[in-house]
Amino acid sequence: MRFVDEVSIEMTAGDGGNGCAAFRREKFMPLGGPSGGDGGRGGSIVLEAQPRLGTLIDLRYQRVIRGKRGEDGRGNDQFGAAGEDLTVPVPVGTQVFDAETDELLADLTAPEQRAVVACGGRGGRGNRRLVTRYDRAPRNAEPGEAGEHRKIRLQLKLLADVGVVGFPNAGKSTLIASISRARPKIADYPFTTLVPNLGVVSLGEERSFVIADIPGIIEGASHGAGLGLRFLRHIERTRVLLFVVTISGEPGRDPLSDFHALMHELSTFDPRLATRPRIVGVSKCDLPEVQEALPKLKKDFERLGHALVPFSSARREGLDTLIKNIERILPTA
């Protein structure tokens, strides 16, 4: 399924029904008086967060969404029925912006959380409601009000406990496939991962956490290079950052330089990410060149205040230690 995390839609709520101008005409009631009922309220448009959805693809090709119009009022004091509200399901983690002012209207971060983005128009009053002490038999009625029209932009930010960040081909997808049931595409070339992947890591009975595999970041990503800003925003909601560095990637790859480069891109994009709890893991530790460089790497990262966690997804070595470190830090994140 295609991953879509941003769409723009026009929302037009239902118009209110017109009021009715009528007079009672019944036998033995020659002066029955005004009996026109009010028009019904127009249907509003409501967004509802649904955990079963993981992308905005269902709304990708819907340019306009219209609410239902309220019924007109009728004679004999009959009010028109209100238009039914239109509920539009969106993924949990969807932010709603006004497309013209860029104002944040709603942030749907909980399952079944709802937000009214366009209110239905008020129904017009019938002449029964327009009676005054000076006009006991009004012959006019009010028209229904137009429903609210709004252009909105929906932006999805994934909700995950742990965000895996690293340069392309660092072993992020292989890691998430080894510790969860997620099955991301894995291949031996850069930018294999083009969309974020979510996986659930089980720690035992009623204990688990959600991990997100973010597409590879390159230098300049915070200014739009590579996959750029499109997927950096998915890291904003994560509670813990797991940096994956390696030696066996592109020629001349230096884990310490990679870590500093990643920190620079994240802090440039959002300074708050620099203060987020983090864990540093070095992948592919079963390879001879990685084992040879590990002692020096551990000392270098200890000077920065980080305990380096080596692991090998292929041989499933060090994964338990990595998961335990994540489990230990999550409650305080």
C-alpha positions as CSV (number, residue, x, y, z in Angstrom):
1,M,0.0,0.0,0.0
2,R,1.3,3.4,-0.9
3,F,2.4,5.6,2.0
4,V,0.7,9.1,1.9
5,D,1.4,11.4,4.8
6,E,0.1,14.8,3.5
7,V,-3.1,15.8,1.6
8,S,-5.0,19.0,1.0
9,I,-8.8,19.0,0.9
10,E,-11.7,21.4,0.7
11,M,-14.3,20.9,3.3
12,T,-17.8,22.3,2.8
13,A,-20.3,21.6,5.6
14,G,-24.0,21.2,4.8
15,D,-26.2,24.3,4.3
16,G,-29.1,24.8,6.7
17,G,-32.6,24.2,5.5
18,N,-34.9,27.1,4.7
19,G,-37.7,28.1,7.1
20,C,-41.2,27.8,5.9
21,A,-43.9,30.5,5.6
22,A,-47.3,28.9,6.0
23,F,-50.6,29.4,7.7
24,R,-52.9,26.8,9.4
25,R,-55.9,26.0,7.2
26,E,-58.2,23.7,9.1
27,K,-61.9,23.3,9.4
28,F,-63.4,25.4,12.3
29,M,-60.0,27.3,12.6
30,P,-60.4,30.3,10.3
31,L,-57.7,32.2,12.1
32,G,-55.2,29.4,12.7
33,G,-52.2,31.7,12.4
34,P,-48.7,31.1,11.2
35,S,-47.5,27.4,11.2
36,G,-44.3,27.4,9.2
37,G,-41.5,25.3,10.8
38,D,-37.8,25.9,11.0
39,G,-35.3,24.5,8.6
40,G,-32.9,21.8,9.8
41,R,-29.3,22.4,10.7
42,G,-26.7,21.4,8.0
43,G,-24.4,18.4,8.7
44,S,-20.9,19.2,10.0
45,I,-17.8,17.5,8.9
46,V,-15.9,15.6,11.7
47,L,-12.5,14.0,11.5
48,E,-12.0,10.9,13.7
49,A,-8.7,9.2,14.5
50,Q,-8.8,5.5,13.7
51,P,-5.9,3.1,14.8
52,R,-6.7,0.7,11.9
53,L,-5.4,3.4,9.4
54,G,-1.7,4.0,8.8
55,T,-1.8,6.4,5.9
56,L,-3.9,9.2,4.3
57,I,-4.1,7.4,1.0
58,D,-8.0,7.1,1.3
59,L,-8.1,10.9,1.0
60,R,-5.4,11.3,-1.6
61,Y,-7.8,11.8,-4.5
62,Q,-10.7,13.4,-2.6
63,R,-10.4,17.1,-3.5
64,V,-13.8,18.2,-2.0
65,I,-15.8,16.7,0.9
66,R,-19.4,18.0,1.3
67,G,-21.7,17.7,4.2
68,K,-25.4,17.0,4.0
69,R,-27.9,19.8,3.7
70,G,-30.6,20.2,6.3
71,E,-34.3,19.8,5.3
72,D,-36.5,22.7,4.7
73,G,-39.3,23.5,7.2
74,R,-42.9,22.6,6.4
75,G,-46.4,23.8,7.3
76,N,-48.3,22.5,10.3
77,D,-45.4,23.4,12.6
78,Q,-43.1,20.7,11.1
79,F,-39.4,21.4,11.5
80,G,-36.9,20.1,8.9
81,A,-34.6,17.3,9.8
82,A,-31.0,18.2,10.5
83,G,-28.4,17.0,8.1
84,E,-26.4,14.0,9.3
85,D,-22.8,14.8,10.4
86,L,-20.2,13.3,8.1
87,T,-17.4,11.5,9.9
88,V,-14.1,11.2,8.0
89,P,-11.7,8.6,9.4
90,V,-8.0,9.5,9.5
91,P,-4.9,7.8,11.1
92,V,-3.9,8.4,14.7
93,G,-1.3,11.1,14.7
94,T,-2.9,13.3,12.0
95,Q,-2.5,17.1,12.4
96,V,-5.1,19.4,10.8
97,F,-3.9,22.8,9.5
98,D,-5.8,25.6,7.8
99,A,-4.4,25.6,4.3
100,E,-4.6,29.4,4.0
101,T,-3.3,30.6,7.4
102,D,-1.3,27.5,8.3
103,E,-3.0,27.6,11.7
104,L,-3.0,24.2,13.6
105,L,-6.7,23.4,14.1
106,A,-6.5,20.0,15.7
107,D,-3.9,17.3,16.6
108,L,-5.5,13.8,16.7
109,T,-3.2,11.8,18.9
110,A,-5.6,9.4,20.6
111,P,-7.8,6.6,19.1
112,E,-11.4,7.8,18.4
113,Q,-10.4,11.4,19.1
114,R,-12.7,13.7,17.1
115,A,-12.4,17.2,15.7
116,V,-15.1,19.3,13.9
117,V,-13.4,21.0,11.0
118,A,-16.4,22.5,9.3
119,C,-19.7,23.4,11.1
120,G,-23.0,23.0,9.4
121,G,-25.1,26.1,8.7
122,R,-28.0,27.1,11.0
123,G,-31.5,26.4,9.7
124,G,-33.7,29.3,8.9
125,R,-36.6,30.2,11.1
126,G,-40.2,29.6,9.9
127,N,-42.8,32.3,10.3
128,R,-44.2,30.6,13.4
129,R,-41.0,31.7,15.1
130,L,-41.1,35.2,13.7
131,V,-44.3,36.3,15.4
132,T,-43.9,39.5,17.5
133,R,-46.3,41.7,19.4
134,Y,-46.3,44.0,16.4
135,D,-46.6,41.4,13.7
136,R,-48.9,38.5,14.6
137,A,-49.0,37.0,11.1
138,P,-45.6,37.4,9.4
139,R,-45.6,36.3,5.8
140,N,-41.9,35.7,5.5
141,A,-39.4,33.1,6.6
142,E,-35.6,33.0,7.0
143,P,-33.3,31.2,4.5
144,G,-30.9,28.7,5.9
145,E,-27.3,29.7,6.5
146,A,-24.5,28.4,4.3
147,G,-22.3,25.7,5.8
148,E,-18.7,26.6,6.7
149,H,-16.2,26.2,3.9
150,R,-12.6,25.6,4.7
151,K,-9.5,24.5,2.9
152,I,-7.4,22.2,5.2
153,R,-4.1,20.4,5.0
154,L,-3.8,17.0,6.8
155,Q,-0.3,16.0,7.8
156,L,0.5,12.6,9.4
157,K,3.2,12.3,12.0
158,L,3.7,8.7,13.1
159,L,3.3,7.9,16.8
160,A,6.1,5.6,18.0
161,D,8.0,5.0,21.2
162,V,11.4,4.6,19.5
163,G,12.6,6.2,16.3
164,V,15.5,4.5,14.5
165,V,17.7,7.1,12.7
166,G,20.9,6.6,10.7
167,F,22.5,7.0,7.3
168,P,21.3,4.9,4.3
169,N,22.4,1.2,4.5
170,A,23.3,1.3,8.2
171,G,21.1,-1.7,8.9
172,K,18.0,-0.1,10.3
173,S,15.5,-2.1,8.3
174,T,17.2,-5.4,9.1
175,L,17.1,-4.5,12.8
176,I,13.4,-3.7,12.9
177,A,12.7,-6.9,10.9
178,S,14.7,-8.9,13.5
179,I,13.1,-7.6,16.6
180,S,9.5,-7.2,15.4
181,R,7.0,-8.6,12.9
182,A,7.5,-5.7,10.5
183,R,8.7,-6.7,7.1
184,P,10.4,-3.7,5.5
185,K,12.1,-3.9,2.1
186,I,15.8,-4.9,2.7
187,A,18.5,-4.7,0.0
188,D,22.1,-3.8,-0.4
189,Y,21.9,-0.3,-1.8
190,P,21.2,3.1,-0.3
191,F,17.7,4.5,0.1
192,T,16.1,1.0,0.2
193,T,13.6,2.4,2.7
194,L,11.5,5.1,1.1
195,V,8.7,5.2,3.6
196,P,8.6,4.8,7.5
197,N,7.9,1.3,8.8
198,L,6.3,0.6,12.2
199,G,6.9,-2.5,14.2
200,V,5.8,-3.7,17.7
201,V,8.5,-5.2,19.9
202,S,7.0,-7.6,22.5
203,L,8.7,-7.7,25.9
204,G,6.4,-10.3,27.5
205,E,2.9,-10.3,28.8
206,E,1.3,-6.8,28.4
207,R,4.7,-5.2,27.8
208,S,5.7,-3.9,24.4
209,F,6.8,-0.8,22.5
210,V,6.4,0.6,19.0
211,I,9.5,1.2,17.0
212,A,9.7,3.3,13.8
213,D,12.2,2.7,11.0
214,I,12.8,6.2,9.5
215,P,14.2,6.4,5.9
216,G,17.9,7.1,5.8
217,I,19.0,10.7,6.6
218,I,21.9,12.4,4.7
219,E,23.7,15.6,5.3
220,G,21.5,18.5,4.4
221,A,18.3,16.6,5.1
222,S,17.1,19.4,7.4
223,H,17.2,21.8,4.4
224,G,15.5,19.4,2.0
225,A,18.3,17.2,0.7
226,G,17.6,13.6,-0.1
227,L,14.2,12.5,1.3
228,G,14.6,15.7,3.3
229,L,11.9,17.2,5.6
230,R,9.2,14.9,4.4
231,F,10.2,12.1,6.9
232,L,12.2,14.0,9.5
233,R,8.9,15.2,11.0
234,H,8.0,11.6,11.8
235,I,10.8,11.6,14.4
236,E,9.2,14.5,16.3
237,R,6.7,12.3,18.2
238,T,9.1,9.5,19.2
239,R,10.1,9.3,22.9
240,V,13.5,7.8,22.4
241,L,16.0,8.0,19.5
242,L,18.0,5.0,18.5
243,F,21.0,6.0,16.4
244,V,22.3,3.1,14.2
245,V,25.9,3.6,13.0
246,T,28.2,1.2,11.2
247,I,31.6,0.9,9.6
248,S,30.7,-1.6,6.9
249,G,28.6,0.7,4.7
250,E,29.9,3.2,2.2
251,P,33.7,3.4,1.9
252,G,35.3,5.7,4.5
253,R,32.2,5.5,6.8
254,D,33.1,6.8,10.3
255,P,30.6,6.1,13.1
256,L,31.6,9.1,15.2
257,S,31.4,11.5,12.4
258,D,28.0,10.0,11.3
259,F,26.6,10.4,14.8
260,H,27.7,14.1,14.9
261,A,26.2,14.7,11.4
262,L,22.9,13.0,12.4
263,M,22.7,15.1,15.6
264,H,23.3,18.3,13.6
265,E,20.5,17.5,11.1
266,L,18.1,16.6,13.9
267,S,18.8,19.7,16.0
268,T,18.7,21.9,12.9
269,F,15.3,20.5,12.0
270,D,13.9,20.8,15.6
271,P,16.2,21.9,18.5
272,R,14.1,19.8,20.9
273,L,15.3,16.6,19.3
274,A,18.8,17.3,20.6
275,T,17.5,16.8,24.1
276,R,15.6,13.6,23.4
277,P,16.9,10.5,25.3
278,R,19.0,8.5,22.9
279,I,20.8,5.2,22.5
280,V,23.7,4.5,20.1
281,G,24.0,1.1,18.5
282,V,26.7,-0.1,16.1
283,S,25.3,-2.6,13.6
284,K,27.0,-5.6,11.8
285,C,29.3,-6.3,14.7
286,D,29.8,-9.9,13.4
287,L,32.0,-8.5,10.7
288,P,35.8,-8.6,11.4
289,E,36.4,-4.9,10.5
290,V,33.7,-3.9,13.0
291,Q,35.0,-6.1,15.8
292,E,38.5,-4.7,15.3
293,A,37.3,-1.1,15.6
294,L,34.9,-1.7,18.5
295,P,37.3,-1.0,21.5
296,K,38.2,2.5,20.1
297,L,34.7,3.3,19.2
298,K,33.4,2.5,22.7
299,K,36.0,4.8,24.2
300,D,35.1,7.6,21.7
301,F,31.4,7.4,22.5
302,E,32.0,7.1,26.3
303,R,33.7,10.5,26.1
304,L,30.4,11.8,24.7
305,G,28.5,10.2,27.5
306,H,27.0,7.4,25.4
307,A,27.4,3.6,26.0
308,L,27.8,2.0,22.6
309,V,25.6,-1.1,22.1
310,P,27.0,-3.4,19.4
311,F,24.6,-5.8,17.7
312,S,24.3,-8.1,14.7
313,S,20.8,-8.5,13.2
314,A,22.0,-11.3,10.9
315,R,23.2,-13.5,13.8
316,R,20.8,-12.0,16.4
317,E,23.7,-11.0,18.6
318,G,23.4,-8.1,21.1
319,L,19.7,-7.6,20.3
320,D,18.5,-8.6,23.8
321,T,20.9,-6.1,25.3
322,L,19.7,-3.4,22.9
323,I,16.1,-4.1,23.8
324,K,16.8,-4.0,27.5
325,N,18.5,-0.7,27.2
326,I,15.5,0.7,25.4
327,E,13.1,-0.8,28.0
328,R,15.1,0.8,30.8
329,I,15.1,4.3,29.3
330,L,11.4,4.4,28.0
331,P,9.7,5.0,31.4
332,T,11.8,8.1,32.0
333,A,11.5,9.4,28.5
